[in-house]
């Protein structure tokens, strides 16, 4: 990623309970620490803010030209396959100078699947 021109937009579902967002806030904080030269925003589909549009607007305003959109979903269901591409089309129309690249759902990566298996075993072992 290029400093100042690349961004990462993390996208989560959202919930009415504000405590639900804590792990996602932590993911965003850790990502910022891992890539301090990269602009990182966290957005939510519903119930929470910022929305995808608001977070995307912030990334565009800070000069990002390429934004990787990473769904923080366990799988690519309807929200990732249908809703998210429509939202990204709207962002692309509002910010034609920015390339918005949708990535795979984080829960479908080998690293996350392996971490979940290890965590499940540890939790089950008491």
Secondary structure as the mmCIF struct_conf table of DSSP 4:
data_model
#
loop_
_struct_conf.conf_type_id
_struct_conf.id
_struct_conf.beg_label_comp_id
_struct_conf.beg_label_asym_id
_struct_conf.beg_label_seq_id
_struct_conf.end_label_comp_id
_struct_conf.end_label_asym_id
_struct_conf.end_label_seq_id
TURN_TY1_P TURN_TY1_P1 UNK A 3 UNK A 5
STRN STRN1 UNK A 6 UNK A 12
BEND BEND1 UNK A 16 UNK A 17
HELX_RH_3T_P HELX_RH_3T_P1 UNK A 18 UNK A 21
HELX_RH_AL_P HELX_RH_AL_P1 UNK A 22 UNK A 34
TURN_TY1_P TURN_TY1_P2 UNK A 35 UNK A 37
BEND BEND2 UNK A 38 UNK A 38
STRN STRN2 UNK A 39 UNK A 44
BEND BEND3 UNK A 45 UNK A 50
STRN STRN3 UNK A 51 UNK A 51
HELX_RH_AL_P HELX_RH_AL_P2 UNK A 52 UNK A 61
TURN_TY1_P TURN_TY1_P3 UNK A 62 UNK A 63
BEND BEND4 UNK A 65 UNK A 65
STRN STRN4 UNK A 66 UNK A 71
BEND BEND5 UNK A 74 UNK A 75
HELX_RH_AL_P HELX_RH_AL_P3 UNK A 78 UNK A 78
HELX_RH_PI_P HELX_RH_PI_P1 UNK A 79 UNK A 83
HELX_RH_AL_P HELX_RH_AL_P4 UNK A 84 UNK A 94
TURN_TY1_P TURN_TY1_P4 UNK A 96 UNK A 97
BEND BEND6 UNK A 98 UNK A 98
STRN STRN5 UNK A 99 UNK A 102
HELX_LH_PP_P HELX_LH_PP_P1 UNK A 103 UNK A 105
HELX_RH_3T_P HELX_RH_3T_P2 UNK A 106 UNK A 108
BEND BEND7 UNK A 109 UNK A 109
HELX_RH_AL_P HELX_RH_AL_P5 UNK A 110 UNK A 124
TURN_TY1_P TURN_TY1_P5 UNK A 125 UNK A 125
#
